[in-house]
Each structure stands twice: as structure tokens, then as C-alpha cells.
Amino acid sequence: MRRIGIPKALMYYRFFPLWSAFFRELGCEVVISDPVGKGFLGRQSVAYFEDSCLPMKLMVAHCLDLVEKVDTLFVPRLISIHRKYIMCPKFRGVPDIIKLATGGQAEVMDEPFDFRLGNDPWGAFSRAIGQRLGWRSREILAASRGALRVQAKFEKDLVRRVNGLAIRDIFNLERPTPEATSPAGNLDVALIGHPYNLYDVDVGKDVIGMARELGCRIAIADSLDGYEIDKKVSTLSKEIYWSSGREIIGAALIFLARDDINGVVFLSSFKCGIDALLQEYLKRVFKGQRESIIPFLTLSLDEHTTVQGMATRLEAFVDICRDGKRKDAR
Amino acid sequence: MKVTFPHLGTMHIFCKAIAETAGIDYIVPPKTSKRTLTLGVKHSNECICLPFKIILGNFIEALELGADTIVMVGSGPPCRLGLYDLVQKVILEDLGLHYRWLTIPPRLDWPALLKNRDETRELKKELSLKNITTFPYALWIGWKKMMACERLEKLALRVRAREVITGRTEKMLQKALAGLDKAKTGRAIERAIIEGEKILGSVDQDRGRQPLRVAIVGELYTVMDPQINRGVERKLGEMGVEVTRTSWFSSHILRSLGVGRENRRERLRYYRASLQYLGYDVGAECNVSIGETILRAKDGYDGVVHLMPFACMPETTASGILDRVSRDLGFPVLTLILDEQENEGRITTLLEAFVDMLMWRRQRFH
């Protein structure tokens, strides 16, 4: 049986159910990397992305962790995951950096994934991968359809999983989704940011868990209607062409205008180009709107971020949100 | 109406010419200085790239001087340049400055025109018929001046590496450019070029010297603007290095217009060379930086200087890969990451050490 390694970094935190279901249905063994923890900066090959943001550096670390355990590393070249909009340009170079860093110890599967092309981009992508693994079209088609179903179900459950499961179990597909009980807590806080900032323990230091412990119900951008986000973003004077950037701006604009949200937290990576630009935009726009009194917190994440530092900021923020809510109620 | 535009190398010379010829009032922002940078840094996020900060500083200074219409180039994905205007508008508004904004779209298509509609409607009221009818001629004059600037600058690159008295070429180049700046008509520009070449030719040169050859690659804004890269080109030249670069206004404008076969072929050549390290078009100058380094190594150049602003998205990938290219080919590459913390002394020291190293290499191998 062929062992395929999926590094637990970057878009793993969005597409893992899709990818793993696809490979499992084709009869491959899927190996996931372990959390890297603190010591990863000591490794030499991380230097390949030394000028990049933390999630990118972690990608290299995860691949190095996997390289001895698997036959093939699955590092697709994500160019676009949206019909019209693209990913951050750094994603385009990731497979090449991984190839250099691992030095050819394992085969790297670097099929480009461009959702802007063709009628059925996922079909074309899965066919390219399946054929590379030596399967026939019919089996690939069945597997890719099955995988899409798994992904759709997962996306539907994501909000419940975020509110009901520990952060390590959100992407553990063996854990069933908890029932939709109204989660404990009396404060609604929206967390926005790239998925790898939100769900990666090494980057975001489990902000979700921390916020839940402080008595917050978590709202995320995935719970919003994609059409609504698009409509909101399209009113800006310039088209934002990164799909993740659109999601962040749209979600922030919607959440900050909503009454049932008590606070918005934006998680950004230090040196992330998209976040740096959009953060400035959001800050200025909300400074201009005086009537918006929902607290807005930006947390900048890098390898020096500590759990204690995050906890302090979040506690203070939650206190401010509570205060605001009490004033509203009066 | 007073038009203003950001600084970028010799861009003010030909932008001024366009506005002047078409009879539009303009204000050239003060030369990029420490204050410009401080203003830009103060009003933006720390991780935004250096060009953003400097352009913002330019605009703030120009608006303080009384300009009211900003003309800015737009660009497409995937680089951040395409969204500069979105964020800069909000920042300027927040600072309480009044302006009108005009983005030159990278491609003339419907969405671009629609997004620009409101600004252009306002503008139409203020432009007279004469302004509009002379505009094509003004563009032609601007283009001619731009080509003339590039011709003089290219000549200066060759002369500077062989000059006997250090710093002489730079002085003469400024004199030649000042002469060109004064030229008004097409014929006057031709005369200014001949005059300028004569001025540059008058610099004492050591014709026997065989200067080192170094190519500058990287993000176009840092490569083209001496204020941002702290005069890397000039410093290398005065250390006796003949500098080559492929980033010129003409090459970038021709590329975005999709004309110029020679230019396109050269870019394609670089792109193909980069494919052995980078399997896909990353965008902006990333592939060209890598491809050019590989080909320059094969062409017998002595080294490459790679310039990029801190946290530049496409060039970050390039810098990681260039490290490997340099090791594989045994070819010296110096990557300079520029931001507002940079000081000139550090760059001078790095460049001196780099040139010394190139000298040793040459003595050892040749």
C-alpha cells in the first residue's frame, strides 16, 4: 500500500477531509505529520523560507517530519481555490521550496490546482493525481465524488465542531460531530483570519479553546453565506483578488455590522502580505465609522508568540466585550 | 486641478513632460527624503512593503503642497501593488487630506473602466478640449523623454565603471538629465540626447580597465529607484563594476501593453530558465529574478545583486530559491532586503565586501 503524507499545515486546515477521503478511497494510506512544537526553528532547512510568514515556515518543518515516513508527499500547487480569485503568490512556490528542502528524499506530488480553469477543476485535478498513482478513470471518478461529499458534510458541520470539540479534534474525522446543543457561554465572538491561523495550534496557540474557556460562543466566516460576502466586498472601490482576503474583509464587514456579535478578533501572521494590507484597511474604515462600537482586536502571530501573551490579550478583550454588552442591555 | 504622481527613478522627468505638453497643472512631489519615509511608515502597517510606504509619503507631501489629483499606476494580481490604491485612499481620507484619485488600469477592460467611472466623470469637467486633443502628442513626448532618459542612464552605467575621478559620472549624468528636462519638442529632445551623450563622453575614462560585471535583479521598484535602494547601482559603479539591469520603464510598459517582440522574447527566455527551479509562474518578477540569475551565470557575469523590499510576497520565494541556485552554480548572489530600518552604511559595507569577493574570485579563476 502506498503511503501518502499530508503535511498538517496551510490549506490542510480547509481541504483535509477532501484530500484524505480521496486517497483513502483509492486505497492509499494517509499519514499526517505530528505537531512540530517549539524546537522547529533549530532545524536548518527551515532557512528556505526564512523571510516568509510562520505558516509557510511550518510547512517546511511538517514536510521534513514526514519525509522519512512516507513514499509520496502531497503538496499541491494551490493557485486558486475560487472561480475568479487567486491564492497568495507564496503558495505557488511551495512545492519547489519543499523539493529543495527535502532534497529528493520523497516524491513530491505537486499537481497545480487552479479552480479558475475548465468546467470541472476538481475533477481534472483528481484525475491527474489518480493517474499518477496508476488508477483508472472510473475508480478515480468514484473516489473524487465520494471525497466531495465528505468535504461538503465537513463544511456543514464545521461551526458545530469548532464550538463543540477541542482544537486537536476539529480535523480528526474519526471524532463524530457533537449535537447542536447551544454551547455554554454568554458572549458571541467572531474569529476571522486564514484557516491556518485559526486552527493550527503552532500558529494560533489555540485561540478558539482559550476563547471558549472564557465563556465565548465562536462565530466563524464559514458560517456566513458566500454570496453575501461577495456582495459586501464588491462594493469596495477595487476588486480584492485574493479569495482569502475577500473572505476576511467580507466577514469583518458583516460581523462588525451585526448586533448579535459582541466582538471581532482578527488573527494575522506577521509578514503576511495580504493581512498587512487588509488589516490597515479594516483599521481605518472602522476608525471612520464612529457608531460602530463593537470591539475589534488584531492579534499578530509569529514564532515568538506565547500562550500567556495571547491569553492576556484575549482576557482583556473579553472583558471589554462584556462591558460593551452590559451597556447595550441597559 | 493640480496633478501629482509618485516618484520612481527618473519618472518625474517624463510625467512632468506629459502634463506640461498637455497643458495640465502639476506638482512634482518633493524628492524622496527621510521625511517622506517617516510619514509613510507612520501611517501604515509595519509589514506592508517599502514601495507602499514611500508612495504614500510622496502623496502626503504632494497634497500638502496643494496638489489635488493623484495619478497612480494600477496593476493586476497577484502582487499587492494592485491594491495600493484601495488602502491608500482610506489612509489619506483618515488623515483628513482631500484628493481625487485616478488609477491607470493595467488592462483596459470593462470592470476597470467601471470602477474608475466616477473619477473620470469629475475629471472630464475640468479638462478643456485643448487638453484632451493634445494628450496623444503629450504621451508621445513623454515616451520619447523616457526612452532618452533610459539611453543616458544606460550609457552612464558603462561610463561609471571606468571613470577616473570617482563621482564624476553621476554629476555629468545629472547635468545631462537636467538638459533633457528642459527640452520641450521632439527635436529638442533629440538635441538633448546628443548633448547629453557628449557630456557623459567628456568624463575621463580608463579605457583599459576591465570592470567586473554584475546584474541587478529583483522587485522593479527597488531596482529602479535610487532613493529606495540607497543608490546600489551608483555605489557598485563607483567601485568599478559595470552594472546591468533588465528592469526599465520601457520594458515594463511594453510588457503590460503586450507589445515589443524582443522584450517579450527575453522575458520568456528568463522564464524558461527559471522553470528548473520553480515549476510555475509565481508572478511579478519572481521567475525573472531566478531565470536571469541562472542565465547571467552562464553568460559569464561575475555576480548578481538581488533587491527586494521586506515581506514582498513573490520575491520571498525567489530569495529562498536563489540561495540554492547560487550554491548549485557556484555563482555569487547578494540578496538585499530593504526596509525603513535600512541604513546606507550597511549597504555600502555589504557591497564593498561583495565586490572584494568578486575580485578574489576573478584573480583565482582567470
Interface residues (C-beta under 8 A of the other chain):
Chain A: A47 Y48 F49 E50 D51 S52 R77 I79 I86 C88 P89 K90 R92 G93 P95 D96 I97 L100 D110 P112 L236 S237 K238 E239 I240 Y241 W242 F270 K271 C272 G273 I274 D275 A276 L277 L278 Q279 E280 Y281 R284 V285 K287 G288
Chain B: S44 N45 E46 C47 I48 C49 F52 G76 P77 P78 C79 R80 G82 L83 D85 L86 V87 K89 V90 I91 E93 D94 T103 P111 K115 Y277 L278 G279 Y280 D281 V282 G283 A284 C286 F310 A311 C312 M313 P314 T316 T317 S319 G320 I321 D323 R324 I337
